[in-house]
Protein backbone atom coordinates (compact mmCIF):
# COMPACT_ATOMS: atom_id res chain seq x y z
CA UNK A 1 0.00 0.00 0.00
CA UNK A 2 1.51 3.27 -1.12
CA UNK A 3 0.23 5.31 1.86
CA UNK A 4 1.79 2.83 4.28
CA UNK A 5 5.07 3.19 2.41
CA UNK A 6 4.93 6.97 2.69
CA UNK A 7 4.25 6.73 6.42
CA UNK A 8 7.22 4.36 6.83
CA UNK A 9 9.49 6.58 4.74
CA UNK A 10 8.41 9.55 6.88
CA UNK A 11 9.23 7.51 9.99
CA UNK A 12 12.65 6.63 8.60
CA UNK A 13 13.23 10.29 7.72
CA UNK A 14 12.34 11.21 11.30
CA UNK A 15 14.83 8.68 12.67
CA UNK A 16 17.59 9.99 10.40
CA UNK A 17 16.75 13.65 11.06
CA UNK A 18 17.07 12.98 14.78
CA UNK A 19 20.63 11.80 14.20
CA UNK A 20 20.12 8.07 14.62
CA UNK A 21 22.66 7.30 11.92
CA UNK A 22 23.99 4.32 13.87
CA UNK A 23 21.34 2.06 12.38
CA UNK A 24 23.07 -0.28 9.99
CA UNK A 25 21.70 -1.51 6.69
CA UNK A 26 20.84 -4.88 8.22
CA UNK A 27 18.77 -3.24 10.98
CA UNK A 28 16.92 -1.10 8.45
CA UNK A 29 16.37 -4.14 6.21
CA UNK A 30 15.02 -6.19 9.14
CA UNK A 31 12.68 -3.34 10.09
CA UNK A 32 11.34 -3.21 6.56
CA UNK A 33 11.12 -6.99 6.20
CA UNK A 34 8.81 -7.16 9.22
CA UNK A 35 6.40 -4.86 7.40
CA UNK A 36 4.09 -5.57 4.48
CA UNK A 37 6.10 -3.25 2.24
CA UNK A 38 8.84 -4.58 0.00
CA UNK A 39 11.24 -1.68 0.49
CA UNK A 40 13.80 -1.95 -2.32
CA UNK A 41 11.31 -2.50 -5.15
CA UNK A 42 9.29 0.42 -3.79
CA UNK A 43 12.29 2.76 -3.95
CA UNK A 44 13.07 1.45 -7.43
CA UNK A 45 9.49 2.10 -8.45
CA UNK A 46 9.70 5.68 -7.20
CA UNK A 47 12.96 6.17 -9.10
CA UNK A 48 11.39 4.80 -12.29
CA UNK A 49 8.29 6.90 -11.75
CA UNK A 50 10.45 10.01 -11.34
CA UNK A 51 12.32 9.15 -14.54
CA UNK A 52 8.95 8.76 -16.26
CA UNK A 53 7.83 12.20 -15.06
CA UNK A 54 11.02 13.74 -16.49
CA UNK A 55 10.45 11.83 -19.75
CA UNK A 56 6.93 13.27 -19.91
CA UNK A 57 8.40 16.74 -19.34
CA UNK A 58 10.78 16.19 -22.27
CA UNK A 59 7.89 15.11 -24.49
CA UNK A 60 5.81 18.12 -23.48
CA UNK A 61 8.78 20.41 -24.17
CA UNK A 62 9.34 18.78 -27.56
CA UNK A 63 12.86 17.49 -26.91
CA UNK A 64 14.49 14.10 -26.39
CA UNK A 65 15.50 13.01 -22.90
CA UNK A 66 19.18 13.50 -23.77
CA UNK A 67 18.62 16.99 -25.20
CA UNK A 68 16.61 17.84 -22.09
CA UNK A 69 19.49 16.67 -19.87
CA UNK A 70 22.02 18.72 -21.86
CA UNK A 71 19.90 21.88 -21.74
CA UNK A 72 19.10 21.32 -18.05
CA UNK A 73 22.79 20.98 -17.22
CA UNK A 74 23.70 24.09 -19.18
CA UNK A 75 20.85 26.03 -17.55
CA UNK A 76 21.97 24.88 -14.12
CA UNK A 77 25.69 25.54 -14.66
CA UNK A 78 25.35 28.94 -16.30
CA UNK A 79 25.22 28.51 -20.08
CA UNK A 80 28.45 26.56 -20.52
CA UNK A 81 30.12 23.51 -19.09
CA UNK A 82 32.82 20.99 -19.79
CA UNK A 83 31.85 18.24 -22.19
CA UNK A 84 33.16 15.72 -19.66
CA UNK A 85 30.63 17.06 -17.11
CA UNK A 86 27.78 16.34 -19.52
CA UNK A 87 29.01 12.79 -19.93
CA UNK A 88 29.19 12.31 -16.15
CA UNK A 89 25.81 13.87 -15.38
CA UNK A 90 23.89 12.24 -18.19
CA UNK A 91 24.14 8.57 -17.30
CA UNK A 92 23.89 8.12 -21.08
CA UNK A 93 26.46 6.82 -23.53
CA UNK A 94 28.94 9.27 -25.02
CA UNK A 95 27.60 8.35 -28.45
CA UNK A 96 24.06 9.40 -27.50
CA UNK A 97 25.27 12.65 -25.92
CA UNK A 98 27.44 13.40 -28.96
CA UNK A 99 24.52 12.77 -31.33
CA UNK A 100 22.31 15.13 -29.35
CA UNK A 101 25.09 17.75 -29.29
CA UNK A 102 25.53 17.54 -33.07
CA UNK A 103 21.78 18.03 -33.53
CA UNK A 104 21.82 21.07 -31.24
CA UNK A 105 24.87 22.45 -33.06
CA UNK A 106 23.13 22.22 -36.44
CA UNK A 107 20.14 24.04 -34.95
CA UNK A 108 22.47 26.84 -33.72
CA UNK A 109 21.55 26.13 -30.08
CA UNK A 110 25.10 25.48 -28.87
CA UNK A 111 28.69 25.13 -29.99
CA UNK A 112 31.80 23.38 -28.73
CA UNK A 113 35.02 25.24 -28.09
CA UNK A 114 38.46 24.15 -27.03
CA UNK A 115 39.11 24.55 -23.31
CA UNK A 116 42.46 23.29 -22.02
CA UNK A 117 44.45 20.43 -23.46
CA UNK A 118 42.00 18.01 -25.00
CA UNK A 119 39.07 19.27 -22.93
CA UNK A 120 36.15 20.96 -24.66
CA UNK A 121 33.46 23.28 -23.42
CA UNK A 122 29.83 23.22 -24.49
CA UNK A 123 28.45 26.76 -24.83
CA UNK A 124 25.00 28.12 -25.60
CA UNK A 125 24.49 30.55 -28.48
CA UNK A 126 22.14 33.53 -28.07
CA UNK A 127 19.41 31.47 -29.74
CA UNK A 128 20.34 28.62 -27.41
CA UNK A 129 20.01 30.76 -24.30
CA UNK A 130 16.42 31.63 -25.24
CA UNK A 131 15.64 28.03 -26.22
CA UNK A 132 17.07 26.79 -22.92
CA UNK A 133 14.94 29.29 -20.96
CA UNK A 134 11.87 27.93 -22.80
CA UNK A 135 12.74 24.29 -22.11
CA UNK A 136 15.04 23.64 -19.15
CA UNK A 137 13.99 26.91 -17.51
CA UNK A 138 10.37 25.80 -17.49
CA UNK A 139 11.41 22.47 -16.01
CA UNK A 140 13.37 24.28 -13.26
CA UNK A 141 10.29 26.37 -12.51
CA UNK A 142 8.07 23.27 -12.29
CA UNK A 143 10.54 21.65 -9.88
CA UNK A 144 10.60 24.80 -7.79
CA UNK A 145 6.80 24.91 -7.61
CA UNK A 146 6.77 21.24 -6.56
CA UNK A 147 9.25 21.94 -3.76
CA UNK A 148 7.26 25.03 -2.74
CA UNK A 149 4.71 22.57 -1.32
CA UNK A 150 7.37 21.18 1.07
CA UNK A 151 8.70 22.69 4.27
CA UNK A 152 12.38 23.60 4.49
CA UNK A 153 12.82 20.74 6.95
CA UNK A 154 11.26 18.26 4.50
CA UNK A 155 13.53 19.46 1.69
CA UNK A 156 16.64 19.24 3.87
CA UNK A 157 15.67 15.77 5.10
CA UNK A 158 15.02 14.58 1.56
CA UNK A 159 18.34 15.92 0.30
CA UNK A 160 20.26 14.46 3.23
CA UNK A 161 18.66 11.04 2.76
CA UNK A 162 19.15 11.01 -1.01
CA UNK A 163 22.81 12.05 -0.69
CA UNK A 164 23.36 9.30 1.86
CA UNK A 165 21.54 6.73 -0.27
CA UNK A 166 23.52 7.60 -3.43
CA UNK A 167 26.83 7.46 -1.53
CA UNK A 168 25.97 4.11 0.05
CA UNK A 169 24.64 2.68 -3.21
CA UNK A 170 27.77 3.84 -5.07
CA UNK A 171 29.89 2.03 -2.48
CA UNK A 172 27.85 -1.14 -2.88
CA UNK A 173 27.97 -0.97 -6.70
CA UNK A 174 31.75 -0.59 -6.58
CA UNK A 175 31.88 -3.86 -4.63
CA UNK A 176 30.03 -5.80 -7.34
C-alpha positions as CSV (number, residue, x, y, z in Angstrom):
1,X,0.0,0.0,0.0
2,X,1.5,3.3,-1.1
3,X,0.2,5.3,1.9
4,X,1.8,2.8,4.3
5,X,5.1,3.2,2.4
6,X,4.9,7.0,2.7
7,X,4.2,6.7,6.4
8,X,7.2,4.4,6.8
9,X,9.5,6.6,4.7
10,X,8.4,9.5,6.9
11,X,9.2,7.5,10.0
12,X,12.6,6.6,8.6
13,X,13.2,10.3,7.7
14,X,12.3,11.2,11.3
15,X,14.8,8.7,12.7
16,X,17.6,10.0,10.4
17,X,16.8,13.6,11.1
18,X,17.1,13.0,14.8
19,X,20.6,11.8,14.2
20,X,20.1,8.1,14.6
21,X,22.7,7.3,11.9
22,X,24.0,4.3,13.9
23,X,21.3,2.1,12.4
24,X,23.1,-0.3,10.0
25,X,21.7,-1.5,6.7
26,X,20.8,-4.9,8.2
27,X,18.8,-3.2,11.0
28,X,16.9,-1.1,8.5
29,X,16.4,-4.1,6.2
30,X,15.0,-6.2,9.1
31,X,12.7,-3.3,10.1
32,X,11.3,-3.2,6.6
33,X,11.1,-7.0,6.2
34,X,8.8,-7.2,9.2
35,X,6.4,-4.9,7.4
36,X,4.1,-5.6,4.5
37,X,6.1,-3.2,2.2
38,X,8.8,-4.6,0.0
39,X,11.2,-1.7,0.5
40,X,13.8,-2.0,-2.3
41,X,11.3,-2.5,-5.2
42,X,9.3,0.4,-3.8
43,X,12.3,2.8,-3.9
44,X,13.1,1.4,-7.4
45,X,9.5,2.1,-8.5
46,X,9.7,5.7,-7.2
47,X,13.0,6.2,-9.1
48,X,11.4,4.8,-12.3
49,X,8.3,6.9,-11.7
50,X,10.4,10.0,-11.3
51,X,12.3,9.1,-14.5
52,X,9.0,8.8,-16.3
53,X,7.8,12.2,-15.1
54,X,11.0,13.7,-16.5
55,X,10.5,11.8,-19.7
56,X,6.9,13.3,-19.9
57,X,8.4,16.7,-19.3
58,X,10.8,16.2,-22.3
59,X,7.9,15.1,-24.5
60,X,5.8,18.1,-23.5
61,X,8.8,20.4,-24.2
62,X,9.3,18.8,-27.6
63,X,12.9,17.5,-26.9
64,X,14.5,14.1,-26.4
65,X,15.5,13.0,-22.9
66,X,19.2,13.5,-23.8
67,X,18.6,17.0,-25.2
68,X,16.6,17.8,-22.1
69,X,19.5,16.7,-19.9
70,X,22.0,18.7,-21.9
71,X,19.9,21.9,-21.7
72,X,19.1,21.3,-18.1
73,X,22.8,21.0,-17.2
74,X,23.7,24.1,-19.2
75,X,20.9,26.0,-17.6
76,X,22.0,24.9,-14.1
77,X,25.7,25.5,-14.7
78,X,25.4,28.9,-16.3
79,X,25.2,28.5,-20.1
80,X,28.4,26.6,-20.5
81,X,30.1,23.5,-19.1
82,X,32.8,21.0,-19.8
83,X,31.9,18.2,-22.2
84,X,33.2,15.7,-19.7
85,X,30.6,17.1,-17.1
86,X,27.8,16.3,-19.5
87,X,29.0,12.8,-19.9
88,X,29.2,12.3,-16.2
89,X,25.8,13.9,-15.4
90,X,23.9,12.2,-18.2
91,X,24.1,8.6,-17.3
92,X,23.9,8.1,-21.1
93,X,26.5,6.8,-23.5
94,X,28.9,9.3,-25.0
95,X,27.6,8.3,-28.5
96,X,24.1,9.4,-27.5
97,X,25.3,12.6,-25.9
98,X,27.4,13.4,-29.0
99,X,24.5,12.8,-31.3
100,X,22.3,15.1,-29.4
101,X,25.1,17.7,-29.3
102,X,25.5,17.5,-33.1
103,X,21.8,18.0,-33.5
104,X,21.8,21.1,-31.2
105,X,24.9,22.5,-33.1
106,X,23.1,22.2,-36.4
107,X,20.1,24.0,-34.9
108,X,22.5,26.8,-33.7
109,X,21.6,26.1,-30.1
110,X,25.1,25.5,-28.9
111,X,28.7,25.1,-30.0
112,X,31.8,23.4,-28.7
113,X,35.0,25.2,-28.1
114,X,38.5,24.1,-27.0
115,X,39.1,24.6,-23.3
116,X,42.5,23.3,-22.0
117,X,44.4,20.4,-23.5
118,X,42.0,18.0,-25.0
119,X,39.1,19.3,-22.9
120,X,36.1,21.0,-24.7
121,X,33.5,23.3,-23.4
122,X,29.8,23.2,-24.5
123,X,28.4,26.8,-24.8
124,X,25.0,28.1,-25.6
125,X,24.5,30.5,-28.5
126,X,22.1,33.5,-28.1
127,X,19.4,31.5,-29.7
128,X,20.3,28.6,-27.4
129,X,20.0,30.8,-24.3
130,X,16.4,31.6,-25.2
131,X,15.6,28.0,-26.2
132,X,17.1,26.8,-22.9
133,X,14.9,29.3,-21.0
134,X,11.9,27.9,-22.8
135,X,12.7,24.3,-22.1
136,X,15.0,23.6,-19.1
137,X,14.0,26.9,-17.5
138,X,10.4,25.8,-17.5
139,X,11.4,22.5,-16.0
140,X,13.4,24.3,-13.3
141,X,10.3,26.4,-12.5
142,X,8.1,23.3,-12.3
143,X,10.5,21.6,-9.9
144,X,10.6,24.8,-7.8
145,X,6.8,24.9,-7.6
146,X,6.8,21.2,-6.6
147,X,9.2,21.9,-3.8
148,X,7.3,25.0,-2.7
149,X,4.7,22.6,-1.3
150,X,7.4,21.2,1.1
151,X,8.7,22.7,4.3
152,X,12.4,23.6,4.5
153,X,12.8,20.7,6.9
154,X,11.3,18.3,4.5
155,X,13.5,19.5,1.7
156,X,16.6,19.2,3.9
157,X,15.7,15.8,5.1
158,X,15.0,14.6,1.6
159,X,18.3,15.9,0.3
160,X,20.3,14.5,3.2
161,X,18.7,11.0,2.8
162,X,19.1,11.0,-1.0
163,X,22.8,12.0,-0.7
164,X,23.4,9.3,1.9
165,X,21.5,6.7,-0.3
166,X,23.5,7.6,-3.4
167,X,26.8,7.5,-1.5
168,X,26.0,4.1,0.1
169,X,24.6,2.7,-3.2
170,X,27.8,3.8,-5.1
171,X,29.9,2.0,-2.5
172,X,27.8,-1.1,-2.9
173,X,28.0,-1.0,-6.7
174,X,31.7,-0.6,-6.6
175,X,31.9,-3.9,-4.6
176,X,30.0,-5.8,-7.3
